[in-house]
């Protein structure tokens, strides 16, 4: 019983750690892609 509870807690920590790592990696990639896309864009100058 106790071993099962310990295994479930360890599994829970592994799942939470994996999800948080994936989220952090996604945010990092989105931020990196956002910087490169901003560099590529040129603003249009409107003249009267």
N, C-alpha and C positions, 0 to 999 in steps of 0.2 A: 504493500500500500504506500509506504513512505517512498520507496524507490520510484514508483509510478508517478507520484506527485513531483518528485525532484526532476524526473525526466520531462514531465510536462512543462515545468517551469523553465528548464533549460531550452526546450523546444520553443517556448514562447519568446524567450530572450533572443534566440537565433532569428526567429521570424521578424520580430520588431527591429532588430539590428539590420537585417537584410532590406527591409522596406525603407528604413531611414537612410541607409546608404544609397539605395536606388534613387530616392527623392533628392538627396544632396547632389548626386552625380547629374541628375536631370537638370537641377537648378544651375549647376556649374556650366553644363553644356549650353543651356538656353542663354545664360548670361554671355558666354563666349561667342555664341552665334549672333547675339544682339549687338555686340560691339563691332563685329566684322560687317554686319549688315548696315550699321550706321555709317561706317567709314565709306562704304560703297555708294551711299546715296548722296546726290548733289542737290543742293537747294536751288530752287528757281527764283531768280531775281525778277521781280515785277517792276517795270518802269512805266511811268505815266507819260 
